[in-house]
């Protein structure tokens, strides 16, 4: 028996008490919705509200005396400094799809359920409208909501740690002035949880990127082109879709590999099982380095000897649905991407019998 995706429901072990509110920065149109939501959560639901410190530094919020009593009740945090992963019961996002990606980046382990309001530009991942936010938030607090578990990618970047040390007097034995030499002193390891995609590209270089892709230790192909996208089903409607990949429902357990402008007429995007391990490295004969980013963030250079390992994470992102996972997804395809929009073909005119 295959589980019906629509059967996944939000269930609270105990009533939620704390909520993280994420607001899109530098968007004046979100100030009033943000204030209304925070007043509703604190005054009418007695919830503990967590807000990022830089949100409250906005002059329109900092100088609002009427909002002062509510603001004093907030718990604040700073990204990359304060760990709030064990203090949040659920998350409310105000903005576009980027706010959901940002929420994902804050939680490198398990993620609380996320309720995303469409107050941005695209809104593929934000199914809720803000007009009736009180009743919708109340339903979530009461546990009356469907869920979709959006798989994430666990990414490990291993870099050959190099320390630059100048040659003595800056002159080599042959008398030629030398640039700083790099001395290998160990390895640097970084890990990320990625909701949409890992993008490896050629960066500012004018040469083709030349990277090897391994699957479970076996070399499957070498990408020669602008780069390669490794995405989740959630990310299949983002950069991967623009690069010609198929769109996959988030309940499908899979990883997508999509080339970016490959210099080959036969390099098509492929889908591999969610349980495999991918590794991406510069090819030995690559003319230049590559660059990698994770959901559009933490962009960094990849050199010879560095590696990027990618597997499906055991920590998905629970996204709260407006209706159910299937209806929400197809509605987003139609509303945001205008999927299969075409003028209807006319039928044959039926001649009246004489």
C-alpha positions as CSV (number, residue, x, y, z in Angstrom):
1,X,0.0,0.0,0.0
2,X,1.4,3.4,-1.1
3,X,0.7,6.2,1.3
4,X,-1.5,9.0,0.0
5,X,0.5,12.2,0.2
6,X,-2.6,14.1,1.3
7,X,-2.8,11.9,4.4
8,X,0.2,13.6,6.1
9,X,-1.2,15.8,8.9
10,X,0.3,18.2,11.4
11,X,0.1,16.7,14.9
12,X,1.3,18.5,18.1
13,X,2.5,16.5,21.1
14,X,1.7,19.6,23.2
15,X,0.2,23.0,22.3
16,X,2.8,25.2,20.6
17,X,4.1,28.1,22.7
18,X,6.9,29.7,20.6
19,X,6.9,30.9,17.0
20,X,9.7,32.3,14.9
21,X,8.5,35.1,12.6
22,X,10.7,35.6,9.5
23,X,10.1,38.8,7.5
24,X,11.6,39.8,4.2
25,X,14.2,42.5,4.9
26,X,14.0,45.9,3.2
27,X,10.4,45.6,2.1
28,X,8.2,48.4,3.5
29,X,5.0,46.7,2.3
30,X,5.5,44.0,4.9
31,X,5.7,46.3,7.9
32,X,2.0,46.4,8.6
33,X,1.4,42.7,8.1
34,X,4.4,41.9,10.4
35,X,3.0,44.2,13.1
36,X,-0.5,42.8,12.9
37,X,0.7,39.2,13.0
38,X,3.0,39.9,16.0
39,X,0.2,41.6,17.9
40,X,-2.1,38.7,17.2
41,X,0.4,36.1,18.3
42,X,1.5,37.9,21.5
43,X,-1.7,39.6,22.7
44,X,-4.4,37.1,21.6
45,X,-2.5,33.8,21.8
46,X,0.1,34.6,24.5
47,X,2.9,33.1,22.3
48,X,6.6,33.7,22.7
49,X,7.7,35.3,19.4
50,X,11.3,35.1,18.1
51,X,12.4,37.7,15.7
52,X,15.8,38.3,14.1
53,X,17.6,41.3,15.6
54,X,18.2,43.0,12.3
55,X,14.4,43.0,11.6
56,X,13.8,45.2,14.7
57,X,16.6,47.6,13.6
58,X,14.3,48.9,10.8
59,X,13.6,52.6,11.7
60,X,9.9,52.1,10.9
61,X,9.8,49.4,13.6
62,X,12.3,50.9,16.0
63,X,10.7,54.3,16.1
64,X,7.1,53.1,16.3
65,X,6.0,54.0,19.9
66,X,2.7,52.2,19.5
67,X,4.5,49.0,18.7
68,X,6.9,49.3,21.5
69,X,5.0,47.3,24.2
70,X,4.7,44.4,21.7
71,X,8.4,44.6,20.7
72,X,9.5,44.4,24.3
73,X,8.0,40.9,24.5
74,X,10.1,39.6,21.6
75,X,13.0,37.2,21.9
76,X,15.7,38.2,19.4
77,X,18.6,36.3,17.8
78,X,21.4,36.8,15.3
79,X,22.1,34.5,12.4
80,X,25.3,32.4,12.8
81,X,25.6,33.5,16.5
82,X,22.6,32.3,18.4
83,X,21.3,28.7,18.3
84,X,17.5,28.7,18.5
85,X,16.9,25.3,17.0
86,X,15.5,23.7,20.2
87,X,13.4,26.7,21.2
88,X,11.0,27.0,18.2
89,X,7.6,25.2,17.9
90,X,6.8,26.5,14.4
91,X,7.8,29.1,11.9
92,X,5.8,31.8,10.1
93,X,7.3,33.4,6.9
94,X,6.2,36.7,5.5
95,X,7.6,37.3,2.0
96,X,8.5,35.2,-1.0
97,X,10.1,31.8,-1.6
98,X,13.4,33.2,-0.3
99,X,12.1,33.5,3.2
100,X,11.4,29.8,3.2
101,X,14.9,29.1,2.0
102,X,16.3,31.4,4.7
103,X,14.2,29.5,7.3
104,X,15.7,26.3,6.1
105,X,19.3,27.6,6.4
106,X,18.7,28.6,10.1
107,X,18.1,24.9,11.1
108,X,20.9,22.6,10.2
109,X,19.1,19.8,12.1
110,X,15.4,19.1,12.5
111,X,13.2,21.9,11.3
112,X,9.9,23.0,12.9
113,X,6.8,23.2,10.7
114,X,6.8,26.2,8.4
115,X,3.7,28.3,7.5
116,X,4.6,30.6,4.6
117,X,2.4,33.6,3.6
118,X,2.6,34.8,0.0
119,X,3.8,38.4,0.3
120,X,6.7,38.3,-2.2
121,X,7.0,38.2,-6.0
122,X,6.7,34.5,-7.1
123,X,5.3,32.6,-4.2
124,X,5.6,29.0,-5.4
125,X,6.4,27.8,-1.9
126,X,4.2,30.2,0.0
127,X,0.6,29.0,-0.3
128,X,-1.1,31.2,2.3
129,X,-2.7,34.6,1.6
130,X,-2.5,37.1,4.4
131,X,-6.1,38.4,4.3
132,X,-7.5,35.8,6.7
133,X,-4.3,35.2,8.6
134,X,-6.0,35.0,12.0
135,X,-8.2,32.0,11.2
136,X,-5.4,30.3,9.3
137,X,-2.9,30.7,12.1
138,X,-5.5,29.5,14.6
139,X,-6.0,26.3,12.6
140,X,-2.3,25.6,12.6
141,X,-2.1,26.2,16.3
142,X,-5.0,23.7,16.8
143,X,-3.2,21.2,14.6
144,X,-5.8,21.3,11.8
145,X,-3.5,21.3,8.8
146,X,-1.9,19.1,6.1
147,X,1.9,18.8,5.7
148,X,4.3,18.1,2.9
149,X,7.8,16.9,4.0
150,X,10.2,18.7,1.6
151,X,13.4,16.7,1.4
152,X,16.7,18.5,1.8
153,X,20.2,17.8,0.7
154,X,23.0,17.1,3.2
155,X,26.2,18.6,1.6
156,X,29.7,18.2,2.8
157,X,32.5,20.3,1.3
158,X,36.0,19.1,1.8
159,X,38.7,21.6,0.9
160,X,42.4,21.1,0.8
161,X,43.4,23.8,3.4
162,X,46.2,25.9,2.0
163,X,48.1,28.5,3.8
164,X,49.9,31.1,1.9
165,X,53.5,31.6,2.9
166,X,55.8,34.0,1.0
167,X,59.1,32.8,-0.5
168,X,62.1,34.1,1.4
169,X,62.8,37.6,0.1
170,X,60.1,37.1,-2.5
171,X,62.8,35.7,-4.9
172,X,63.1,32.1,-6.2
173,X,66.5,30.4,-6.8
174,X,66.5,31.5,-10.5
175,X,66.1,35.1,-9.5
176,X,62.5,35.5,-10.7
177,X,60.2,37.4,-8.4
178,X,57.6,35.0,-7.1
179,X,54.0,35.3,-5.9
180,X,53.0,33.8,-2.6
181,X,53.2,30.0,-2.6
182,X,50.4,27.8,-1.1
183,X,51.4,25.3,1.5
184,X,49.0,22.5,2.3
185,X,48.5,22.1,6.0
186,X,45.3,19.9,6.2
187,X,41.6,19.8,5.3
188,X,38.7,22.1,5.9
189,X,35.3,20.5,6.2
190,X,32.0,22.4,5.9
191,X,28.4,21.0,6.0
192,X,25.1,22.5,4.8
193,X,21.5,21.6,4.7
194,X,20.0,22.6,1.3
195,X,16.3,22.9,0.4
196,X,16.5,23.8,-3.3
197,X,19.8,23.1,-5.0
198,X,23.5,22.9,-5.0
199,X,24.9,24.8,-8.0
200,X,28.5,24.3,-9.3
201,X,29.4,26.7,-12.1
202,X,32.4,28.2,-13.8
203,X,32.2,31.5,-11.9
204,X,34.0,34.5,-13.6
205,X,36.1,32.3,-15.8
206,X,35.5,32.4,-19.6
207,X,36.5,28.7,-19.9
208,X,34.0,25.8,-19.7
209,X,33.6,24.3,-16.3
210,X,35.0,20.8,-16.3
211,X,33.8,18.7,-13.3
212,X,33.5,15.0,-12.6
213,X,30.3,13.6,-11.1
214,X,30.5,10.4,-9.1
215,X,27.5,8.3,-7.9
216,X,28.2,5.9,-5.0
217,X,31.9,6.0,-5.9
218,X,31.6,5.4,-9.6
219,X,32.4,8.1,-12.2
220,X,29.1,8.6,-14.2
221,X,30.0,11.7,-16.3
222,X,32.1,14.7,-16.8
223,X,30.2,18.0,-17.1
224,X,31.6,20.4,-19.7
225,X,29.6,23.5,-19.8
226,X,28.5,26.4,-17.6
227,X,28.0,24.0,-14.7
228,X,25.7,21.5,-13.0
229,X,22.7,21.7,-10.7
230,X,21.9,19.1,-8.1
231,X,18.4,19.7,-6.7
232,X,15.7,18.3,-4.6
233,X,12.2,17.8,-5.9
234,X,11.3,21.2,-4.3
235,X,14.2,22.7,-6.2
236,X,13.0,21.2,-9.5
237,X,10.7,24.2,-10.0
238,X,13.5,26.7,-9.4
239,X,16.9,27.0,-11.2
240,X,16.6,23.4,-12.5
241,X,13.3,24.2,-14.3
242,X,15.0,27.2,-16.0
243,X,17.8,24.9,-17.2
244,X,15.3,22.5,-18.8
245,X,14.7,19.9,-16.1
246,X,11.4,18.2,-15.4
247,X,9.3,19.4,-12.4
248,X,8.9,16.8,-9.7
249,X,6.4,16.7,-6.9
250,X,8.0,17.2,-3.4
251,X,6.7,13.9,-2.2
252,X,8.8,12.0,-4.7
253,X,12.1,10.6,-3.2
254,X,14.7,11.7,-5.7
255,X,17.7,13.8,-6.5
256,X,17.9,15.7,-9.9
257,X,21.1,16.3,-11.8
258,X,20.7,19.0,-14.4
259,X,23.6,20.4,-16.6
260,X,23.8,24.2,-17.2
261,X,24.3,24.9,-20.9
262,X,26.3,21.7,-21.5
263,X,28.6,21.7,-24.6
264,X,26.9,18.5,-25.8
265,X,23.7,17.8,-27.7
266,X,22.9,14.6,-25.8
267,X,23.4,15.7,-22.1
268,X,19.8,15.5,-20.7
269,X,18.8,16.1,-17.1
270,X,18.5,12.9,-15.1
271,X,16.8,11.8,-11.9
272,X,18.5,9.4,-9.4
273,X,17.2,7.7,-6.3
274,X,17.2,9.7,-3.1
275,X,19.4,7.2,-1.3
276,X,22.5,7.6,-3.4
277,X,25.6,9.6,-2.6
278,X,26.9,12.1,-5.2
279,X,30.4,13.5,-5.3
280,X,31.5,16.4,-7.5
281,X,35.2,17.3,-8.1
282,X,37.2,19.3,-10.6
283,X,38.4,17.1,-13.4
284,X,42.2,16.6,-13.3
285,X,42.6,18.4,-16.7
286,X,40.2,21.3,-15.8
287,X,41.6,24.7,-17.0
288,X,40.1,26.7,-14.2
289,X,38.5,26.4,-10.8
290,X,34.7,26.2,-10.2
291,X,32.3,27.9,-7.8
292,X,29.6,26.4,-5.6
293,X,26.6,27.9,-3.9
294,X,23.9,26.4,-1.6
295,X,20.4,27.7,-2.1
296,X,22.1,30.8,-3.6
297,X,24.1,31.4,-0.4
298,X,27.6,30.7,1.0
299,X,29.2,31.0,-2.5
300,X,32.8,29.8,-2.5
301,X,35.5,28.6,-4.9
302,X,36.3,25.0,-5.5
303,X,39.9,24.1,-6.5
304,X,41.7,20.9,-7.5
305,X,41.6,18.3,-4.7
306,X,38.4,19.8,-3.2
307,X,35.2,17.7,-3.2
308,X,31.5,18.2,-2.7
309,X,29.5,15.2,-1.3
310,X,25.7,15.3,-1.6
311,X,23.2,12.9,-0.1
312,X,19.5,13.2,0.9
313,X,19.3,14.7,4.4
314,X,17.4,12.9,7.2
315,X,16.0,16.3,8.3
316,X,13.3,17.3,5.8
317,X,11.5,20.7,6.0
318,X,7.8,20.2,7.1
319,X,5.9,22.7,5.0
320,X,2.3,23.4,6.1
321,X,-0.2,23.2,3.2
322,X,-3.1,25.5,2.5
323,X,-5.2,22.6,1.3
324,X,-3.1,19.4,0.7
325,X,0.2,18.6,-1.0
326,X,-1.2,17.7,-4.4
327,X,-3.7,20.5,-4.7
328,X,-1.2,23.2,-3.5
329,X,1.5,22.0,-5.9
330,X,-0.7,22.0,-9.1
331,X,-2.2,25.3,-8.1
332,X,1.3,26.8,-7.8
333,X,2.3,25.4,-11.2
334,X,-0.8,27.1,-12.7
335,X,-0.6,30.4,-10.8
336,X,3.1,31.0,-10.6
337,X,4.6,29.2,-13.7
338,X,1.5,29.2,-15.9
339,X,2.0,25.5,-16.6
340,X,0.4,24.3,-19.8
341,X,-1.4,27.6,-20.6
342,X,-2.8,27.4,-24.1
343,X,-5.7,28.8,-26.0
344,X,-8.4,26.1,-26.3
345,X,-8.8,24.4,-29.6
346,X,-12.2,24.9,-31.2
347,X,-14.3,21.8,-31.8
348,X,-15.8,21.0,-35.2
349,X,-18.9,22.9,-36.0
350,X,-21.9,20.5,-36.2
351,X,-24.0,21.1,-39.3
352,X,-27.7,21.3,-38.6
353,X,-29.6,18.5,-40.3
354,X,-32.0,19.7,-42.9
